[in-house]
Amino acid sequence: MMKPSLGSSRFPRLALLIALISLSGAAASGCGHTAGQAPETQEEGQEAAQDSFDTEAEVIAKEDAELSGGLTAHTVPEREVVDGKVRSYFTGEWIDEELGTQRPLAVMLNNTSAALPMSGVSNASVIYECPVEGRITRWMGIFEDWRDLERIGSVRSCRLYYLHFAQEFDAVYAHFGQASYAKEALNSGEFDVLSGATKGIDDPAAAMYGRISRPGRATEHTLYAFPDGIEKDIERKGFDMEMPADYPGKFRFAQTGEPAEYEGYPEATVLKPGGNGGRNGFGGVKAVFEYNPADRKYYRSTYGSPHVDELTGEQVAVTNVIFQFCDGNVLDAKDYLHFASQSQGNRCTVFTNGKRIEGYWSNPGELGTPACYYDKNDQEITLNTGTTFICIIWNDYAEDVVIE
């Protein structure tokens, strides 16, 4: 299957409808408030009421209104090839040209305490963490370099907003299971997806997923993606793995040897997206990033312990952390959530080199246009080269965030 160009419509109408839910109005269970605690072991793909959606015409009208208006232009320096290497779109690091021109893989990762430690997450170029039902979080890793890993996982199910965020990287999206709200988009043919063999999914991936028996672990925490099988499923499905020549990029990185220091900006060395037990999901997993000035990295802890990659035995550490504040909504009585992946001016806070930069994020255009990050002077924020961790923070619970 040929992937659509960046100028084409990537999303079927139902996906547009769900993505642009009237987030300021009341949902079936009340906007911004827990409607029920859905356990993590709940059967994936369970049907849920959808009678709170606006009509298609209303959604498209809102889309046009919300995306009409001036926005700061995002510009990316022209990519150069130097000694067979290019700068990664996603880390800013110099990597082999062959790798740097390949589309990445976006993999859903299990972040429940019973499933940790994860495998392979240290190889992710970008990591997303978003709340899900039950007010816990799930991760999605954007992997450029995955082919030599022993395994990636454990792998869990899709929520529609993760699929939307993955499109900002032109990524092939891998998951096992899904909420009912994502089924039509996953089966639409508009996306390159590697779906697990679950009910309601057309043409599932047949080779890449397998289970590893783990004493004391429930079955849903034992599924992994294996690179040899990933290659086979990509080849069978006929995905075009070349990055499009017109890919606009998402991040602006500091020049090699010229780190972004941000002198004069306030220091921030302990980051708690859920505070000390907030209601937005991050508090439930006790998410903490601690800055180490020796290597200029932020070290992640989860559930009160270092968040370790099982394959390396090392704590997950990243160069940049972004708190991306989003409008969110409760979709039904089972507490399924949705977050808007587009904005003209929702706030963000960027952390790099131990400093805190306040600003906003914007992504003008159709769904899938990369969101970019700007300071209060409308200048695009420069990141330091390396892995970036993006926490999607629900606007309704912004007060939960603690920065020290």
Beta strands, then each sheet from edge to edge (+ up, - down):
strand 1: 85-87
strand 2: 94-96
strand 3: 105-109
strand 4: 126-132
strand 5: 136-143
strand 6: 152-153
strand 7: 172-175
strand 8: 193-195
strand 9: 209-211
strand 10: 223-225
strand 11: 252-253
strand 12: 270-272
strand 13: 288-292
strand 14: 297-302
strand 15: 305-306
strand 16: 317-318
strand 17: 320-326
strand 18: 328-330
strand 19: 337-339
strand 20: 346-352
strand 21: 355-362
strand 22: 372-375
strand 23: 382-383
strand 24: 388-394
strand 25: 402-403
sheet 1: 1+ 2-
sheet 2: 8+ 7+ 3+ 5- 4+ 24+ 17+ 20- 21+ 22-
sheet 3: 6+ 10- 9+
sheet 4: 11+ 23+
sheet 5: 15+ 14- 13+ 12- 25+
sheet 6: 15+ 14- 16+
sheet 7: 18+ 19-
end
